[in-house]
């Protein structure tokens, strides 16, 4: 990759993310640009590298960040509920820089073509090795959502990602979507594949019968003579957000009291640094940090928020650092601690974007990826259609990739209305790129992909929308589950996020006419969580969308179906 001086200055233009000055690199080449971005000085004796929510993306991809990530009440204008220039201002990142492209949706198509793809385990591996070499003893923590999100991960039951994580050098991990492979498969990987290499930790998963821990709640590791505890927190609402039958014997939950006891136990055993590897979602982490004492830092995941600066939360016992490292192998967080007199005295935090053009592929990881993908390459690469618009998923209410799924559901199923889950994983396609089977699987690869057609009353439709809106906008983070609003096709509605539960959704209309509470409507959907839906064995979503795409040949830009928002004017988490 060759950079002009102007482009190179853009690469270096925001010291917050990489901690560097401008002048020393003004006339440098691309290799020096990479060094300037990724060679950050070591600080202190204890270091943690953090990745999360890669969603099984082994190859470099495009990924557009959201232009809607709303926060209300005390969270209005606070991380992580800032988008676009509002986020860049807080991060002190200059618009147009490579960091600005990594963090935001701004000028996405133009910037994506300039800077190239992000992520990819071969490029991530190069960065991990570089940082571990400069930080002896550093631990690599994986926040979960690693074994799900691609066709190959689905078809191998996560085995491709297990092998990649081991080669990457992951030391500890926790989970969420991993559990949708089922209890038996998860235990098989943890007890056999990971044995002696990767610790799977989760203090909040216990058996339903006797309340015994299913996994280790935490581990103690000594880093350069400093005893450190790493506690695991899996996604608390797994049996609600995903099929309960997949984890029938296990109980989850936030379990704040148990967390405090775990922290106290680790401290009693001599831990001078306590880190929580969390899959709570960032708002939940922020609340937990304000209530649980003794945690030095929470390295969070689940909500896919790439946070360029750490949030510092006060609690009765001191302060806790809260971070989040984005998704899709796009970022690597670096947290360094200086420890003095048996406790953390200072820290440095950086969020490093992983640009495939700036980091050479690690040969060993590249070879592994080639090997695990080889049996599926022809299937993955089959062209289904040509994309004429930008296809993406992220955003509180809809994305063009989800709109494509909604349009296909309604057309193929002959439905008036369609629902698609508010998933935050999925990759981006630029205009002119082919829609391949790989992209379709990136958007849909789950173990409960069944399509549905249901007769629903207008009142039932409202109830569903209200329930999901409460999950997203409940003022108490402990009642939020971290996904986005269900995507809706065909139906227009108004949403007041700050209203009380059950009163956020109104003015529902179909073809301009008000929805009738007692009338029945034909509603298409997919990804049902009930065991009855599994037994029905309806076609998976990809089998429905694939022939629709082939018949289209060329897919025109999608027109987003978005609600009318009330009370969100001027919110820094919203850019129209």
QUIJO-V448832 format. One record per residue. N is the residue number from 1. D_LAST is the distance of its C-alpha to the last C-alpha in whole Angstrom. Layout:
n = [N;N]
d_last = [D_LAST;D_LAST]
//
This chain:
n = [1;2;3;4;5;6;7;8;9;10;11;12;13;14;15;16;17;18;19;20;21;22;23;24;25;26;27;28;29;30;31;32;33;34;35;36;37;38;39;40;41;42;43;44;45;46;47;48;49;50;51;52;53;54;55;56;57;58;59;60;61;62;63;64;65;66;67;68;69;70;71;72;73;74;75;76;77;78;79;80;81;82;83;84;85;86;87;88;89;90;91;92;93;94;95;96;97;98;99;100;101;102;103;104;105;106;107;108;109;110;111;112;113;114;115;116;117;118;119;120;121;122;123;124;125;126;127;128;129;130;131;132;133;134;135;136;137;138;139;140;141;142;143;144;145;146;147;148;149;150;151;152;153;154;155;156;157;158;159;160;161;162;163;164;165;166;167;168;169;170;171;172;173;174;175;176;177;178;179;180;181;182;183;184;185;186;187;188;189;190;191;192;193;194;195;196;197;198;199;200;201;202;203;204;205;206;207;208;209;210;211;212;213;214;215;216;217;218;219;220;221;222;223;224;225;226;227;228;229;230;231;232;233;234;235;236;237;238;239;240;241;242;243;244;245;246;247;248;249;250;251;252;253;254;255;256;257;258;259;260;261;262;263;264;265;266;267;268;269;270;271;272;273;274;275;276;277;278;279;280;281;282;283;284;285;286;287;288;289;290;291;292;293;294;295;296;297;298;299;300;301;302;303;304;305;306;307;308;309;310;311;312;313;314;315;316;317;318;319;320;321;322;323;324;325;326;327;328;329;330;331;332;333;334;335;336;337;338;339;340;341;342;343;344;345;346;347;348;349;350;351;352;353;354;355;356;357;358;359;360;361;362;363;364;365;366;367;368;369;370;371;372;373;374;375;376;377;378;379;380;381;382;383;384;385;386;387;388;389;390;391;392;393;394;395;396;397;398;399;400;401;402;403;404;405;406;407;408;409;410;411;412;413;414;415;416;417;418;419;420;421;422;423;424;425;426;427;428;429;430;431;432;433;434;435;436;437;438;439;440;441;442;443;444;445;446;447;448;449;450;451;452;453;454;455;456;457;458;459;460;461;462;463;464;465;466;467;468;469;470;471;472;473;474;475;476;477;478;479;480;481;482;483;484;485;486;487;488;489;490;491;492;493;494;495;496;497;498;499;500;501;502;503;504;505;506;507;508;509;510;511;512;513;514;515;516;517;518;519;520;521;522;523;524;525;526;527;528;529;530;531;532;533;534;535;536;537;538;539;540;541;542;543;544;545;546;547;548;549;550;551;552;553;554;555;556;557;558;559;560;561;562;563;564;565;566;567;568;569;570;571;572;573;574;575;576]
d_last = [33;34;32;32;33;29;28;30;29;26;27;29;26;25;28;27;26;30;32;33;34;33;36;38;36;36;38;38;37;35;37;37;34;34;36;34;31;33;37;36;39;40;40;43;45;42;39;37;35;32;30;28;27;28;28;31;29;32;31;28;25;21;19;15;14;11;7;8;12;12;15;17;21;22;20;17;16;19;19;18;15;13;11;11;13;13;15;17;18;20;21;22;21;21;18;19;22;23;22;18;18;20;17;14;12;12;14;15;17;19;19;20;23;24;25;25;25;25;27;31;34;36;34;33;37;37;35;37;40;40;38;41;44;43;42;46;45;42;40;37;36;34;31;32;30;32;34;31;28;30;33;36;35;35;38;40;39;38;41;39;37;40;42;39;38;42;42;39;41;39;41;40;37;36;34;32;31;35;36;35;38;40;42;45;43;41;45;46;44;44;48;49;46;45;49;50;46;43;43;41;40;39;40;39;40;44;46;46;49;51;48;49;46;45;44;45;43;43;45;47;47;49;47;49;51;48;48;45;43;40;39;37;35;34;31;32;31;32;34;32;29;31;34;37;40;39;40;42;44;42;40;37;35;34;38;37;41;42;40;41;45;44;43;46;48;47;47;51;52;51;47;46;43;41;37;35;34;31;29;28;25;24;23;27;28;27;29;32;32;33;35;37;39;41;38;37;34;32;31;28;26;25;21;21;19;20;22;23;25;27;26;30;31;34;36;40;41;39;36;34;31;28;27;25;25;22;23;25;27;25;26;29;29;33;34;37;40;43;45;48;50;49;45;42;42;39;37;34;31;29;27;28;25;28;28;30;31;32;34;37;37;40;43;44;40;40;43;42;39;41;43;41;39;42;43;39;38;39;38;34;34;35;32;31;29;27;23;21;18;16;17;16;16;14;11;12;12;12;13;14;18;18;17;20;22;21;22;25;26;26;28;31;31;31;29;27;24;24;23;22;22;19;21;19;22;22;21;19;21;20;20;24;25;27;26;29;31;30;26;27;29;26;24;27;30;31;34;33;31;33;31;32;32;33;34;31;32;29;30;30;26;25;27;25;22;23;25;22;20;22;23;19;19;23;23;26;25;28;27;24;25;22;20;17;17;19;17;18;19;21;20;17;17;16;15;16;16;19;21;25;25;26;24;20;20;21;21;21;22;23;23;23;26;26;26;30;31;34;34;33;31;31;28;28;27;28;29;31;33;36;39;40;37;39;42;41;40;37;36;33;30;31;34;32;29;31;33;30;29;32;32;29;30;27;24;21;17;16;14;12;13;11;12;12;11;14;14;11;10;10;11;11;10;6;4;0]
//
